[in-house]
Amino acid sequence: MWNAVVEMLQQKGSFGGAFRICCPKHQDVLIMVKTPENFETYSPEGGCGLPCTRLSCGHTCDAKCHSENMHATYFYTKACSRLNQTCGHSCQKPMRGEDCGPCRVLVDNVLLLCGHTLNQIECHKSQRSNTLHCNAQVEKTVLGCRHLIQIECGVNIAHKDFKCPTPCTEKLICGHDCSGSCGKCKPTAAVRLSMPSA
């Protein structure tokens, strides 16, 4: 191919010892190319010998200048050096040309509205502690039946769908003890007691 190009340029009087190309990112850097091998030497991977420009995510690419589409396939081994502006923790991701995203550093002693604390919670979740579920075991009195139960603090026993887990103490029509729970049996207990015995 090169022979045909050279011959055509020579015929037009446009052939010299080299021709100039420029890097798309560093357009003021002119590169003189004399042979096909010069492309690999002076413009490796479609760029130039200068450091790559800053990535769209704000990171600095640690490679020499190269074509833009290489950022989609290049895996950076260097750790991201940016700090999260909300909490000050450093980014936990390797530098890959992507946004740092929410802070995933695990933190301890996250104080909840109930007064209990949680450990090993991702930092971004700890900043919205009102959305976290408290799993501390506490005693609560169920409305209506007044049973005292042991349950996770975060469970809302006042919710309309909550069913008291206390074993049912009612007798079935057959005389056997009910094997259900208070919350499942209470709505039908009055019906069972009012039915005539066999």
Secondary structure, 3 states (H helix, E strand, C coil): CHHHHHHHHHHCCCCCCCEEEECCCCCCCEEEECCHHHHHHHCHHHCCCCECCECCCCCECCCECCCHHHHHCCCCCCECCCECCCCCCECCCECCCCCCCCCCCEECCEECCCCCEECCEEHHHHCCHHHCCCCCEEEEECCCCCCEEEEECCCCCCCCCCCCCCECCCECCCCCECCCEHHHHHHHHHHHHHCCCC
